[in-house]
């Protein structure tokens, strides 16, 4: 039918934090970073070869950590729950003092950060800044009206959003810095389900038809 990130984006466009806004960019921040782009009144953007919208695989650090895709420095490798957990693990291996257990997951790290644990707090600052770098690059390239952040890691709220927005404002071009809105997703896990329902009703499928005909979608 389509990938989870595209369906999430479609749901957020119809009923969620990006309601009625196009172009709309959505990032799902989980173990990886998924992406979806909605344009022209609710069309999912798939690109010329059906593989567009892989926003998590823009490079934000050429010498960065290895990504699951085989490249280095992808947004996914630097701004996902996995990246957060890796940062904490490496800090523990260096002997940093923290109350976090070995193998701590993102939810535990968020809780520790709220309680003032320095390692957890620094981990969120690092991941948040990386996310802001990626958001600025995407905003400069696509000039969306809205960027919506969803997925499990987004539930950390301002722990993530505060450093992300600081970096975004520092790096986005003046027009994008002023005009592009960034929101946390409002539909949570229902976004993808609702997006799938819309797709079944024929909403968001224009590009799929064009792709089959050799068009730009």
FENKAVEN-V103503 format. One record per residue. RES is the residue in three letters. OMEGA is omega in whole degrees, -180 to 180 (NA if undefined). BURIAL is I if it has 24 or more other ideal C-beta (glycine too) atoms within 12 Angstrom, else O. Layout:
res: [RES | RES]
omega: [OMEGA | OMEGA]
burial: [BURIAL | BURIAL]
This chain:
res: [UNK | UNK | UNK | UNK | UNK | UNK | UNK | UNK | UNK | UNK | UNK | UNK | UNK | UNK | UNK | UNK | UNK | UNK | UNK | UNK | UNK | UNK | UNK | UNK | UNK | UNK | UNK | UNK | UNK | UNK | UNK | UNK | UNK | UNK | UNK | UNK | UNK | UNK | UNK | UNK | UNK | UNK | UNK | UNK | UNK | UNK | UNK | UNK | UNK | UNK | UNK | UNK | UNK | UNK | UNK | UNK | UNK | UNK | UNK | UNK | UNK | UNK | UNK | UNK | UNK | UNK | UNK | UNK | UNK | UNK | UNK | UNK | UNK | UNK | UNK | UNK | UNK | UNK | UNK | UNK | UNK | UNK | UNK | UNK | UNK | UNK | UNK | UNK | UNK | UNK | UNK | UNK | UNK | UNK | UNK | UNK | UNK | UNK | UNK | UNK | UNK | UNK | UNK | UNK | UNK | UNK | UNK | UNK | UNK | UNK | UNK | UNK | UNK | UNK | UNK | UNK | UNK | UNK | UNK | UNK | UNK | UNK | UNK | UNK | UNK | UNK | UNK | UNK | UNK | UNK | UNK | UNK | UNK | UNK | UNK | UNK | UNK | UNK | UNK | UNK | UNK | UNK | UNK | UNK | UNK | UNK | UNK | UNK | UNK | UNK | UNK | UNK | UNK | UNK | UNK | UNK | UNK | UNK | UNK | UNK | UNK | UNK | UNK | UNK | UNK | UNK | UNK | UNK | UNK | UNK | UNK | UNK | UNK | UNK | UNK | UNK | UNK | UNK | UNK | UNK | UNK | UNK | UNK | UNK | UNK | UNK | UNK | UNK | UNK | UNK | UNK | UNK | UNK | UNK | UNK | UNK | UNK | UNK | UNK | UNK | UNK | UNK | UNK | UNK | UNK | UNK | UNK | UNK | UNK | UNK | UNK | UNK | UNK | UNK | UNK | UNK | UNK]
omega: [173 | -179 | -174 | -176 | 177 | 179 | 175 | -180 | -180 | 178 | 180 | 177 | -177 | -171 | -169 | -173 | 177 | -173 | 175 | -175 | 172 | -9 | 179 | 174 | 178 | 176 | 175 | -174 | 178 | 175 | 172 | 175 | 176 | -179 | 175 | -180 | 177 | 180 | 176 | 173 | 173 | 178 | 175 | 180 | -179 | -178 | -175 | -174 | 177 | -176 | -178 | 176 | 179 | -173 | 179 | -177 | 166 | -179 | 177 | 176 | -176 | -179 | -176 | -177 | 180 | 178 | 178 | -179 | -179 | 177 | 177 | 171 | 176 | 175 | 180 | -178 | -173 | -175 | 180 | 174 | 178 | 178 | 178 | -179 | 178 | 180 | 179 | -180 | 180 | 177 | 178 | 179 | 177 | 177 | 179 | -180 | -180 | 176 | -177 | 176 | 174 | -180 | -179 | 179 | -174 | -179 | 178 | -180 | 178 | 179 | 180 | 179 | 179 | 179 | 174 | 178 | -174 | 180 | 179 | -180 | 179 | 179 | 179 | 176 | -179 | -180 | 180 | 178 | 178 | 178 | 179 | 176 | 180 | 180 | 179 | 179 | 180 | 179 | 179 | -178 | -172 | -177 | -179 | 171 | -174 | 167 | 179 | 179 | 178 | -178 | -174 | -177 | -179 | 179 | 174 | 174 | -173 | 173 | -180 | -171 | -178 | 177 | 179 | -178 | 177 | 180 | 178 | -178 | 180 | -171 | -180 | 175 | -173 | -179 | 180 | 179 | -178 | -167 | -173 | 179 | 177 | -178 | 167 | -180 | -180 | -176 | -179 | -174 | -179 | -177 | -180 | 179 | 180 | 176 | 178 | 178 | 178 | -179 | 178 | 179 | 178 | 179 | 179 | -172 | -176 | -178 | 179 | 178 | 179 | -179 | 179 | -180 | -180 | 179 | -175 | 180 | NA]
burial: [O | I | I | I | I | I | I | I | I | I | I | I | I | I | I | I | I | I | I | O | I | I | I | I | I | I | I | I | I | I | O | I | I | I | I | I | I | I | I | O | O | I | I | I | I | I | O | O | O | O | O | I | I | I | I | I | I | I | I | I | I | O | O | I | I | O | I | O | O | O | O | O | I | I | I | I | I | I | I | I | I | I | I | I | I | I | I | I | O | O | I | I | O | O | O | O | O | I | O | I | O | O | O | I | I | I | O | I | I | I | O | I | I | O | O | O | I | O | I | I | I | I | I | I | I | I | I | I | I | I | I | I | I | I | I | I | I | I | I | I | O | I | I | I | I | I | I | I | I | I | I | I | I | I | I | I | O | O | I | I | I | O | I | I | I | O | I | I | O | O | I | I | O | O | O | I | O | O | O | I | I | I | I | I | I | I | I | I | O | O | I | I | O | I | I | I | O | I | I | O | O | O | I | I | I | I | I | I | O | O | O | O | O | O | O | O | I]
